[in-house]
Amino acid sequence: MVAMEIAIDDPTRADVALLLAEHLADMRATSPPESVHALDVDALTAPAVTFWSARRDGVVVGVLRHLVDAARGRGYTRLSLETGSQPFFARGL
Protein backbone atom coordinates (compact mmCIF):
# COMPACT_ATOMS: atom_id res chain seq x y z
CA MET A 1 0.00 0.00 0.00
CA VAL A 2 1.23 3.47 -0.86
CA ALA A 3 1.77 5.73 2.14
CA MET A 4 -0.43 8.74 2.58
CA GLU A 5 1.30 12.12 2.58
CA ILE A 6 -0.22 14.79 4.81
CA ALA A 7 1.13 18.30 4.34
CA ILE A 8 0.20 21.96 4.33
CA ASP A 9 -1.35 22.61 0.95
CA ASP A 10 -2.81 25.38 -1.20
CA PRO A 11 -6.62 25.30 -1.31
CA THR A 12 -6.53 27.03 -4.70
CA ARG A 13 -4.79 24.05 -6.37
CA ALA A 14 -7.12 22.73 -9.05
CA ASP A 15 -7.62 19.26 -7.54
CA VAL A 16 -8.09 20.62 -4.02
CA ALA A 17 -10.50 23.33 -5.18
CA LEU A 18 -12.55 20.66 -6.99
CA LEU A 19 -12.70 18.49 -3.85
CA LEU A 20 -13.75 21.51 -1.78
CA ALA A 21 -16.42 22.51 -4.33
CA GLU A 22 -17.85 18.97 -4.23
CA HIS A 23 -17.81 19.06 -0.43
CA LEU A 24 -19.65 22.40 -0.32
CA ALA A 25 -22.22 21.12 -2.84
CA ASP A 26 -22.85 18.08 -0.62
CA MET A 27 -23.18 20.28 2.46
CA ARG A 28 -25.66 22.59 0.73
CA ALA A 29 -27.65 19.60 -0.54
CA THR A 30 -27.85 17.80 2.82
CA SER A 31 -27.87 20.54 5.46
CA PRO A 32 -30.15 23.44 6.28
CA PRO A 33 -28.58 26.73 5.09
CA GLU A 34 -27.84 27.84 8.66
CA SER A 35 -25.90 24.60 9.25
CA VAL A 36 -23.47 24.80 6.32
CA HIS A 37 -20.28 25.69 8.16
CA ALA A 38 -17.75 24.51 5.56
CA LEU A 39 -15.37 27.20 4.32
CA ASP A 40 -14.93 27.98 0.64
CA VAL A 41 -11.57 28.33 -1.10
CA ASP A 42 -11.38 32.09 -0.49
CA ALA A 43 -11.95 31.66 3.25
CA LEU A 44 -9.35 28.88 3.39
CA THR A 45 -6.66 31.19 1.98
CA ALA A 46 -6.94 33.63 4.91
CA PRO A 47 -3.61 34.23 6.70
CA ALA A 48 -4.97 32.82 9.97
CA VAL A 49 -5.89 29.49 8.30
CA THR A 50 -3.53 26.55 7.88
CA PHE A 51 -4.90 24.23 5.21
CA TRP A 52 -3.78 20.59 5.15
CA SER A 53 -4.48 17.90 2.58
CA ALA A 54 -3.88 14.19 2.38
CA ARG A 55 -2.53 12.69 -0.82
CA ARG A 56 -1.89 9.16 -2.00
CA ASP A 57 0.29 8.81 -5.10
CA GLY A 58 -0.02 12.59 -5.52
CA VAL A 59 -3.83 12.45 -5.68
CA VAL A 60 -5.72 14.47 -3.09
CA VAL A 61 -7.88 12.12 -1.04
CA GLY A 62 -9.11 14.37 1.75
CA VAL A 63 -8.34 16.35 4.84
CA LEU A 64 -7.94 14.20 7.98
CA ARG A 65 -7.41 13.61 11.71
CA HIS A 66 -3.93 15.07 11.35
CA LEU A 67 -5.52 18.44 12.14
CA VAL A 68 -6.23 17.38 15.71
CA ASP A 69 -2.61 16.35 16.28
CA ALA A 70 -1.30 19.55 14.67
CA ALA A 71 -3.58 21.68 16.88
CA ARG A 72 -2.43 19.81 19.97
CA GLY A 73 1.21 20.32 18.94
CA ARG A 74 0.60 24.06 18.60
CA GLY A 75 -0.79 24.18 22.13
CA TYR A 76 -4.36 25.02 21.14
CA THR A 77 -6.74 24.56 24.03
CA ARG A 78 -9.86 24.42 21.86
CA LEU A 79 -10.57 22.89 18.48
CA SER A 80 -14.04 22.80 16.95
CA LEU A 81 -14.77 20.46 14.06
CA GLU A 82 -18.21 20.54 12.43
CA THR A 83 -19.47 17.15 11.30
CA GLY A 84 -23.22 17.66 10.99
CA SER A 85 -26.11 15.92 12.70
CA GLN A 86 -28.28 14.91 9.74
CA PRO A 87 -28.41 11.23 8.61
CA PHE A 88 -26.02 12.06 5.74
CA PHE A 89 -23.23 12.47 8.32
CA ALA A 90 -23.78 9.13 10.07
CA ARG A 91 -20.65 7.05 10.54
CA GLY A 92 -19.90 4.76 7.64
CA LEU A 93 -21.42 6.88 4.88
ABEGO torsion letter per residue (X at the ends): XBBBBBBBBBAABAAAAAAAAAAAAAAAAABBAAABABBBAAAAABAABBBBBBBBGGBBAEBBAAAAAAAAAAGBABBBBBAEABAAABBGX
